Amino acid sequence: MLLRLLFILPVVMCLIWWWYLKQHNYTAKQGIKGFAYIIAFNVFVIGFFTLMIHITD
């Protein structure tokens, strides 16, 4: 269950960011830094929880 949530989270966050950009009349190219931050944050979170799963196994 947790692993499914971890892979859905970046998709949901990117969709929310995309919606924000469209609401404020920005292009995806103008918001690419935000997408990069979202992906980097989620890679960190997924890596942390994966590490915790392996440590506590």
ZIJOCOR-V130010 format. One record per backbone hydrogen bond with DSSP energy under -0.5 kcal/mol. NH is the residue of the N-H (numbers start at 1). CO is the residue of the C=O. If there is no record, write none. Layout:
NH,CO
NH,CO
This chain:
5,1
6,2
7,3
8,4
9,5
10,6
12,8
13,9
14,10
15,11
16,12
17,13
18,14
19,15
20,16
21,17
22,18
23,19
24,20
25,22
26,21
31,27
32,29
34,31
35,31
36,32
37,33
38,34
39,35
40,36
41,37
42,38
43,39
44,40
45,41
46,42
47,43
48,44
49,45
50,46
51,47
52,48
53,49
54,50
55,51
56,52
57,53
